[in-house]
Amino acid sequence: MAQDLRKRTKEFALRVIRVYSSLPSSSTVAQVIGKQVLRSGTSVGAHYPEAFHSRSDAEFINKIEVGLQEL
């Protein structure tokens, strides 16, 4: 399961990057919103290792919840 979640978070981040890359660079609104989506979408991959190395179930749940809130 751990490897599956790691793979899924990486694939999600790559999809977010592809979507951001496809946005029109001439649109200021698209770029501003796109940058926020890029930051929040790629942060999922940063939160996963923190949750994986948690010392307790409560800490694991907390780290996952923080990651979800950023989405």
C-alpha positions in Angstrom: 0.0 0.0 0.0 2.8 2.5 0.8 4.4 2.1 -2.6 1.0 2.4 -4.2 0.3 5.7 -2.4 3.7 7.0 -3.2 3.2 6.2 -6.9 -0.2 7.8 -6.9 1.0 11.0 -5.3 3.8 11.3 -7.8 1.4 10.7 -10.7 -0.9 13.3 -9.3 1.8 15.9 -9.1 2.9 15.1 -12.7 -0.7 15.5 -13.9 -0.9 18.9 -12.1 2.4 20.0 -13.7 1.1 19.0 -17.2 -2.2 20.9 -16.7 -0.2 24.0 -15.6 2.1 23.7 -18.6 -0.9 23.6 -20.9 -2.4 26.9 -19.6 -2.2 29.9 -21.9 0.8 32.1 -20.9 -1.0 35.1 -22.3 -3.8 34.9 -19.7 -2.8 36.5 -16.4 -5.8 35.0 -14.6 -4.9 31.5 -15.8 -1.3 31.9 -14.7 -2.2 33.2 -11.3 -4.7 30.4 -10.6 -2.4 27.9 -12.3 0.5 28.7 -10.0 -1.7 28.2 -6.9 -2.9 24.9 -8.2 0.7 23.9 -9.0 1.8 24.7 -5.5 -1.0 22.9 -3.8 -1.0 20.0 -6.2 2.7 19.3 -5.9 2.7 19.7 -2.1 0.9 16.4 -1.8 4.1 14.6 -2.6 5.9 16.5 0.1 3.4 15.6 2.8 3.4 11.9 2.0 6.9 11.2 3.2 6.2 13.2 6.4 3.1 11.1 7.0 4.9 7.8 6.1 7.5 8.5 8.8 5.0 9.4 11.5 5.6 8.0 15.0 2.0 7.2 15.7 -1.3 6.7 14.0 -2.5 10.1 15.3 0.5 11.8 13.8 0.0 10.0 10.5 -3.7 11.1 10.3 -2.7 14.7 11.2 -0.1 14.8 8.4 -2.5 13.4 5.9 -5.2 15.9 6.9 -2.8 18.8 6.6 -2.0 17.6 3.0 -5.7 17.4 2.2 -6.4 20.9 3.5 -3.8 22.3 1.1 -5.7 20.8 -1.9 
